[in-house]
């Protein structure tokens, strides 16, 4: 979906300065207990946990369901809040220079329908990974910190 109108207005005021935003990250698990990871379009390196910003007036749980549907074509259910994370590992500098410090509500969810396909606007590739594979996957810093914090990746 890209940048919301609210965020675009905020960026018009503060430029590329660091801002803090609420977000969601969703550890999507399939019937084989594999985790879904995505590659973002643009210059963001490595595999990532899918998710995104919480829109104005939206609950984090609703944002989690929406983001997965928009980015991957999947419908998820059984959301379970695992943690709320923030700090230096969750700061991102986008290719256009925008700086964001995310505070992310991390959910685990199960696939309940849909067809896994990247939206090609925000996500260029999807992959399913067994937990044992995560240690050798090229994860971005945000995803590595998140998966370690939630116990999905050894410290």
FIKOLZA-1660 file (N, C-alpha, C; in steps of 0.1 Angstrom, whole numbers, plus 5000, padded with zeros to 4 digits):
% residues 155
   i   px   py   pz ch aa at
   1 5008 4988 5000  A  X  N
   1 5000 5000 5000  A  X CA
   1 5009 5013 5000  A  X  C
   2 5020 5012 5006  A  X  N
   2 5029 5024 5006  A  X CA
   2 5025 5033 5018  A  X  C
   3 5029 5045 5017  A  X  N
   3 5028 5055 5028  A  X CA
   3 5013 5060 5029  A  X  C
   4 5008 5060 5042  A  X  N
   4 4995 5065 5044  A  X CA
   4 4994 5080 5043  A  X  C
   5 4982 5085 5041  A  X  N
   5 4981 5100 5040  A  X CA
   5 4986 5107 5053  A  X  C
   6 4983 5101 5064  A  X  N
   6 4987 5106 5077  A  X CA
   6 5002 5107 5077  A  X  C
   7 5009 5097 5074  A  X  N
   7 5024 5097 5074  A  X CA
   7 5029 5106 5064  A  X  C
   8 5023 5107 5052  A  X  N
   8 5028 5117 5042  A  X CA
   8 5027 5131 5047  A  X  C
   9 5016 5134 5054  A  X  N
   9 5015 5148 5060  A  X CA
   9 5026 5150 5071  A  X  C
  10 5028 5140 5079  A  X  N
  10 5039 5141 5089  A  X CA
  10 5052 5143 5083  A  X  C
  11 5055 5135 5073  A  X  N
  11 5068 5136 5066  A  X CA
  11 5070 5150 5059  A  X  C
  12 5059 5156 5055  A  X  N
  12 5060 5169 5049  A  X CA
  12 5064 5180 5059  A  X  C
  13 5061 5177 5072  A  X  N
  13 5065 5186 5083  A  X CA
  13 5079 5184 5088  A  X  C
  14 5083 5171 5089  A  X  N
  14 5096 5168 5096  A  X CA
  14 5106 5163 5086  A  X  C
  15 5103 5161 5074  A  X  N
  15 5113 5156 5064  A  X CA
  15 5117 5142 5067  A  X  C
  16 5130 5140 5066  A  X  N
  16 5136 5126 5069  A  X CA
  16 5140 5124 5083  A  X  C
  17 5136 5133 5092  A  X  N
  17 5140 5132 5106  A  X CA
  17 5135 5118 5112  A  X  C
  18 5141 5113 5122  A  X  N
  18 5137 5101 5129  A  X CA
  18 5124 5103 5136  A  X  C
  19 5114 5095 5133  A  X  N
  19 5101 5095 5140  A  X CA
  19 5098 5081 5145  A  X  C
  20 5090 5081 5155  A  X  N
  20 5087 5068 5161  A  X CA
  20 5072 5064 5157  A  X  C
  21 5071 5052 5152  A  X  N
  21 5058 5047 5147  A  X CA
  21 5054 5034 5153  A  X  C
  22 5041 5032 5155  A  X  N
  22 5036 5019 5160  A  X CA
  22 5035 5010 5147  A  X  C
  23 5038 4998 5149  A  X  N
  23 5038 4988 5138  A  X CA
  23 5034 4974 5143  A  X  C
  24 5033 4965 5134  A  X  N
  24 5030 4951 5137  A  X CA
  24 5040 4943 5129  A  X  C
  25 5044 4932 5135  A  X  N
  25 5052 4922 5128  A  X CA
  25 5044 4908 5130  A  X  C
  26 5043 4900 5120  A  X  N
  26 5035 4888 5121  A  X CA
  26 5044 4876 5117  A  X  C
  27 5046 4867 5127  A  X  N
  27 5052 4855 5125  A  X CA
  27 5041 4845 5120  A  X  C
  28 5041 4843 5107  A  X  N
  28 5030 4835 5101  A  X CA
  28 5036 4820 5100  A  X  C
  29 5028 4811 5105  A  X  N
  29 5032 4797 5106  A  X CA
  29 5022 4789 5098  A  X  C
  30 5028 4780 5089  A  X  N
  30 5019 4771 5081  A  X CA
  30 5017 4758 5088  A  X  C
  31 5010 4749 5081  A  X  N
  31 5007 4735 5087  A  X CA
  31 5019 4727 5089  A  X  C
  32 5030 4730 5083  A  X  N
  32 5043 4723 5084  A  X CA
  32 5052 4729 5094  A  X  C
  33 5047 4739 5102  A  X  N
  33 5054 4747 5112  A  X CA
  33 5065 4755 5106  A  X  C
  34 5064 4758 5093  A  X  N
  34 5074 4767 5087  A  X CA
  34 5070 4782 5089  A  X  C
  35 5080 4791 5090  A  X  N
  35 5077 4805 5091  A  X CA
  35 5078 4812 5078  A  X  C
  36 5069 4821 5075  A  X  N
  36 5069 4829 5063  A  X CA
  36 5078 4841 5065  A  X  C
  37 5087 4843 5055  A  X  N
  37 5096 4855 5055  A  X CA
  37 5094 4861 5041  A  X  C
  38 5096 4874 5041  A  X  N
  38 5095 4882 5028  A  X CA
  38 5107 4890 5025  A  X  C
  39 5109 4893 5012  A  X  N
  39 5119 4902 5008  A  X CA
  39 5112 4915 5003  A  X  C
  40 5116 4926 5008  A  X  N
  40 5109 4939 5005  A  X CA
  40 5115 4944 4992  A  X  C
  41 5106 4951 4984  A  X  N
  41 5111 4957 4972  A  X CA
  41 5120 4969 4976  A  X  C
  42 5128 4973 4967  A  X  N
  42 5138 4984 4970  A  X CA
  42 5151 4979 4975  A  X  C
  43 5157 4987 4983  A  X  N
  43 5171 4985 4987  A  X CA
  43 5172 4979 5001  A  X  C
  44 5161 4974 5007  A  X  N
  44 5162 4968 5021  A  X CA
  44 5167 4954 5019  A  X  C
  45 5178 4952 5026  A  X  N
  45 5185 4939 5024  A  X CA
  45 5180 4928 5033  A  X  C
  46 5180 4916 5028  A  X  N
  46 5177 4904 5037  A  X CA
  46 5163 4901 5038  A  X  C
  47 5160 4889 5043  A  X  N
  47 5147 4884 5045  A  X CA
  47 5141 4891 5058  A  X  C
  48 5128 4893 5058  A  X  N
  48 5121 4900 5068  A  X CA
  48 5109 4893 5073  A  X  C
  49 5104 4896 5085  A  X  N
  49 5092 4892 5090  A  X CA
  49 5081 4901 5084  A  X  C
  50 5070 4896 5078  A  X  N
  50 5061 4906 5073  A  X CA
  50 5054 4914 5083  A  X  C
  51 5049 4926 5079  A  X  N
  51 5042 4935 5088  A  X CA
  51 5042 4949 5083  A  X  C
  52 5039 4958 5091  A  X  N
  52 5038 4972 5087  A  X CA
  52 5032 4981 5097  A  X  C
  53 5030 4993 5093  A  X  N
  53 5025 5004 5102  A  X CA
  53 5010 5002 5106  A  X  C
  54 5007 5006 5118  A  X  N
  54 4993 5006 5123  A  X CA
  54 4987 5020 5118  A  X  C
  55 4976 5019 5111  A  X  N
  55 4970 5031 5106  A  X CA
  55 4962 5038 5117  A  X  C
  56 4960 5051 5116  A  X  N
  56 4952 5058 5125  A  X CA
  56 4938 5052 5127  A  X  C
  57 4934 5050 5140  A  X  N
  57 4921 5044 5143  A  X CA
  57 4921 5029 5142  A  X  C
  58 4932 5023 5139  A  X  N
  58 4932 5008 5136  A  X CA
  58 4938 5001 5148  A  X  C
  59 4933 4990 5152  A  X  N
  59 4939 4982 5163  A  X CA
  59 4951 4975 5157  A  X  C
  60 4961 4972 5166  A  X  N
  60 4973 4964 5161  A  X CA
  60 4969 4950 5155  A  X  C
  61 4959 4944 5161  A  X  N
  61 4955 4930 5156  A  X CA
  61 4949 4932 5142  A  X  C
  62 4941 4942 5140  A  X  N
  62 4935 4944 5127  A  X CA
  62 4946 4947 5117  A  X  C
  63 4956 4956 5121  A  X  N
  63 4967 4959 5112  A  X CA
  63 4975 4947 5108  A  X  C
  64 4976 4937 5117  A  X  N
  64 4984 4925 5115  A  X CA
  64 4977 4917 5104  A  X  C
  65 4964 4915 5105  A  X  N
  65 4956 4908 5095  A  X CA
  65 4956 4915 5082  A  X  C
  66 4955 4928 5082  A  X  N
  66 4955 4936 5069  A  X CA
  66 4968 4935 5062  A  X  C
  67 4979 4937 5070  A  X  N
  67 4992 4937 5064  A  X CA
  67 4995 4924 5057  A  X  C
  68 4992 4913 5064  A  X  N
  68 4995 4900 5058  A  X CA
  68 4987 4898 5045  A  X  C
  69 4974 4902 5045  A  X  N
  69 4966 4900 5033  A  X CA
  69 4971 4909 5022  A  X  C
  70 4974 4922 5025  A  X  N
  70 4979 4931 5014  A  X CA
  70 4993 4926 5008  A  X  C
  71 5002 4922 5017  A  X  N
  71 5015 4919 5012  A  X CA
  71 5017 4905 5006  A  X  C
  72 5009 4896 5012  A  X  N
  72 5012 4882 5008  A  X CA
  72 5000 4874 5002  A  X  C
  73 4988 4880 5002  A  X  N
  73 4976 4873 4997  A  X CA
  73 4970 4862 5006  A  X  C
  74 4976 4861 5018  A  X  N
  74 4972 4851 5027  A  X CA
  74 4962 4857 5037  A  X  C
  75 4953 4848 5042  A  X  N
  75 4944 4852 5053  A  X CA
  75 4949 4844 5065  A  X  C
  76 4950 4851 5077  A  X  N
  76 4955 4845 5089  A  X CA
  76 4945 4846 5100  A  X  C
  77 4946 4837 5109  A  X  N
  77 4938 4837 5121  A  X CA
  77 4945 4832 5133  A  X  C
  78 4938 4832 5144  A  X  N
  78 4945 4827 5157  A  X CA
  78 4956 4836 5161  A  X  C
  79 4955 4849 5159  A  X  N
  79 4965 4858 5163  A  X CA
  79 4968 4857 5178  A  X  C
  80 4981 4856 5181  A  X  N
  80 4986 4855 5195  A  X CA
  80 4997 4866 5197  A  X  C
  81 4995 4875 5206  A  X  N
  81 5005 4885 5209  A  X CA
  81 5017 4879 5216  A  X  C
  82 5029 4880 5210  A  X  N
  82 5041 4874 5216  A  X CA
  82 5049 4885 5224  A  X  C
  83 5050 4897 5219  A  X  N
  83 5058 4907 5225  A  X CA
  83 5056 4920 5219  A  X  C
  84 5061 4931 5225  A  X  N
  84 5061 4944 5220  A  X CA
  84 5076 4949 5221  A  X  C
  85 5082 4952 5209  A  X  N
  85 5096 4954 5209  A  X CA
  85 5099 4968 5203  A  X  C
  86 5110 4974 5207  A  X  N
  86 5115 4986 5202  A  X CA
  86 5129 4988 5205  A  X  C
  87 5135 4999 5201  A  X  N
  87 5149 5002 5204  A  X CA
  87 5157 5002 5191  A  X  C
  88 5170 5003 5192  A  X  N
  88 5179 5005 5181  A  X CA
  88 5178 4995 5170  A  X  C
  89 5176 4982 5174  A  X  N
  89 5175 4972 5164  A  X CA
  89 5163 4973 5155  A  X  C
  90 5153 4981 5159  A  X  N
  90 5141 4983 5151  A  X CA
  90 5140 4997 5145  A  X  C
  91 5151 5003 5143  A  X  N
  91 5152 5016 5135  A  X CA
  91 5156 5012 5121  A  X  C
  92 5149 5019 5112  A  X  N
  92 5151 5017 5097  A  X CA
  92 5154 5030 5090  A  X  C
  93 5163 5030 5081  A  X  N
  93 5165 5041 5072  A  X CA
  93 5161 5036 5058  A  X  C
  94 5151 5042 5053  A  X  N
  94 5146 5038 5040  A  X CA
  94 5155 5044 5029  A  X  C
  95 5154 5038 5017  A  X  N
  95 5162 5043 5005  A  X CA
  95 5161 5058 5003  A  X  C
  96 5149 5064 5005  A  X  N
  96 5147 5078 5003  A  X CA
  96 5152 5087 5014  A  X  C
  97 5158 5081 5025  A  X  N
  97 5163 5088 5036  A  X CA
  97 5154 5089 5048  A  X  C
  98 5142 5085 5047  A  X  N
  98 5133 5086 5059  A  X CA
  98 5138 5076 5070  A  X  C
  99 5138 5081 5082  A  X  N
  99 5142 5074 5093  A  X CA
  99 5131 5071 5103  A  X  C
 100 5129 5058 5107  A  X  N
 100 5118 5054 5115  A  X CA
 100 5123 5045 5126  A  X  C
 101 5118 5048 5138  A  X  N
 101 5120 5039 5150  A  X CA
 101 5107 5033 5153  A  X  C
 102 5106 5020 5149  A  X  N
 102 5094 5013 5151  A  X CA
 102 5092 5007 5165  A  X  C
 103 5080 5008 5170  A  X  N
 103 5077 5000 5182  A  X CA
 103 5067 4990 5177  A  X  C
 104 5070 4977 5177  A  X  N
 104 5063 4967 5169  A  X CA
 104 5056 4957 5179  A  X  C
 105 5043 4955 5177  A  X  N
 105 5036 4945 5184  A  X CA
 105 5038 4932 5175  A  X  C
 106 5044 4922 5181  A  X  N
 106 5047 4910 5174  A  X CA
 106 5036 4899 5177  A  X  C
 107 5030 4894 5166  A  X  N
 107 5020 4884 5167  A  X CA
 107 5025 4871 5160  A  X  C
 108 5020 4860 5165  A  X  N
 108 5021 4848 5157  A  X CA
 108 5007 4845 5152  A  X  C
 109 5006 4840 5140  A  X  N
 109 4993 4837 5134  A  X CA
 109 4994 4824 5125  A  X  C
 110 4983 4818 5122  A  X  N
 110 4982 4806 5114  A  X CA
 110 4976 4810 5101  A  X  C
 111 4980 4803 5090  A  X  N
 111 4974 4805 5077  A  X CA
 111 4960 4799 5077  A  X  C
 112 4949 4806 5073  A  X  N
 112 4936 4800 5073  A  X CA
 112 4930 4801 5059  A  X  C
 113 4937 4807 5049  A  X  N
 113 4932 4807 5036  A  X CA
 113 4941 4816 5027  A  X  C
 114 4937 4817 5015  A  X  N
 114 4944 4826 5005  A  X CA
 114 4955 4818 4998  A  X  C
 115 4961 4825 4989  A  X  N
 115 4972 4820 4981  A  X CA
 115 4984 4829 4983  A  X  C
 116 4996 4823 4987  A  X  N
 116 5008 4830 4990  A  X CA
 116 5014 4836 4977  A  X  C
 117 5013 4849 4975  A  X  N
 117 5019 4856 4964  A  X CA
 117 5023 4870 4968  A  X  C
 118 5035 4874 4965  A  X  N
 118 5040 4887 4969  A  X CA
 118 5032 4897 4962  A  X  C
 119 5029 4909 4968  A  X  N
 119 5022 4919 4962  A  X CA
 119 5029 4927 4951  A  X  C
 120 5043 4925 4951  A  X  N
 120 5052 4932 4941  A  X CA
 120 5053 4947 4943  A  X  C
 121 5045 4953 4952  A  X  N
 121 5046 4967 4955  A  X CA
 121 5055 4969 4967  A  X  C
 122 5052 4962 4977  A  X  N
 122 5061 4962 4990  A  X CA
 122 5069 4950 4991  A  X  C
 123 5064 4939 4986  A  X  N
 123 5071 4926 4988  A  X CA
 123 5074 4920 4974  A  X  C
 124 5087 4916 4972  A  X  N
 124 5091 4911 4959  A  X CA
 124 5092 4895 4959  A  X  C
 125 5093 4889 4971  A  X  N
 125 5095 4875 4972  A  X CA
 125 5090 4870 4986  A  X  C
 126 5085 4858 4986  A  X  N
 126 5080 4851 4998  A  X CA
 126 5088 4838 4999  A  X  C
 127 5091 4833 5011  A  X  N
 127 5097 4821 5014  A  X CA
 127 5093 4815 5027  A  X  C
 128 5091 4801 5027  A  X  N
 128 5088 4794 5039  A  X CA
 128 5100 4787 5044  A  X  C
 129 5103 4789 5057  A  X  N
 129 5115 4784 5063  A  X CA
 129 5113 4776 5076  A  X  C
 130 5119 4764 5077  A  X  N
 130 5118 4757 5090  A  X CA
 130 5126 4764 5100  A  X  C
 131 5123 4763 5113  A  X  N
 131 5130 4770 5123  A  X CA
 131 5145 4767 5123  A  X  C
 132 5148 4755 5120  A  X  N
 132 5162 4751 5120  A  X CA
 132 5170 4758 5109  A  X  C
 133 5163 4762 5098  A  X  N
 133 5169 4770 5087  A  X CA
 133 5172 4784 5090  A  X  C
 134 5165 4790 5100  A  X  N
 134 5166 4804 5103  A  X CA
 134 5180 4809 5106  A  X  C
 135 5188 4800 5112  A  X  N
 135 5202 4804 5116  A  X CA
 135 5211 4807 5104  A  X  C
 136 5208 4802 5092  A  X  N
 136 5216 4804 5080  A  X CA
 136 5209 4812 5070  A  X  C
 137 5197 4817 5073  A  X  N
 137 5190 4826 5063  A  X CA
 137 5196 4840 5064  A  X  C
 138 5197 4847 5053  A  X  N
 138 5201 4861 5053  A  X CA
 138 5190 4870 5058  A  X  C
 139 5189 4872 5071  A  X  N
 139 5179 4881 5077  A  X CA
 139 5183 4895 5078  A  X  C
 140 5174 4905 5076  A  X  N
 140 5178 4918 5079  A  X CA
 140 5179 4920 5094  A  X  C
 141 5185 4931 5098  A  X  N
 141 5188 4933 5113  A  X CA
 141 5175 4933 5121  A  X  C
 142 5164 4939 5116  A  X  N
 142 5151 4940 5123  A  X CA
 142 5146 4926 5125  A  X  C
 143 5146 4918 5115  A  X  N
 143 5140 4904 5116  A  X CA
 143 5149 4895 5125  A  X  C
 144 5162 4896 5124  A  X  N
 144 5171 4889 5133  A  X CA
 144 5168 4892 5147  A  X  C
 145 5167 4905 5151  A  X  N
 145 5165 4909 5164  A  X CA
 145 5151 4904 5169  A  X  C
 146 5141 4905 5161  A  X  N
 146 5128 4901 5164  A  X CA
 146 5127 4886 5166  A  X  C
 147 5133 4878 5158  A  X  N
 147 5132 4864 5159  A  X CA
 147 5140 4859 5171  A  X  C
 148 5151 4866 5174  A  X  N
 148 5158 4862 5186  A  X CA
 148 5150 4866 5199  A  X  C
 149 5144 4877 5199  A  X  N
 149 5136 4882 5211  A  X CA
 149 5124 4873 5213  A  X  C
 150 5119 4867 5203  A  X  N
 150 5107 4859 5205  A  X CA
 150 5110 4844 5206  A  X  C
 151 5123 4841 5206  A  X  N
 151 5127 4827 5208  A  X CA
 151 5127 4818 5196  A  X  C
 152 5125 4824 5184  A  X  N
 152 5124 4816 5171  A  X CA
 152 5138 4814 5165  A  X  C
 153 5148 4822 5170  A  X  N
 153 5162 4821 5166  A  X CA
 153 5171 4821 5178  A  X  C
 154 5180 4812 5178  A  X  N
 154 5190 4812 5189  A  X CA
 154 5198 4825 5190  A  X  C
 155 5201 4829 5203  A  X  N
 155 5208 4841 5205  A  X CA
 155 5223 4839 5202  A  X  C
% end
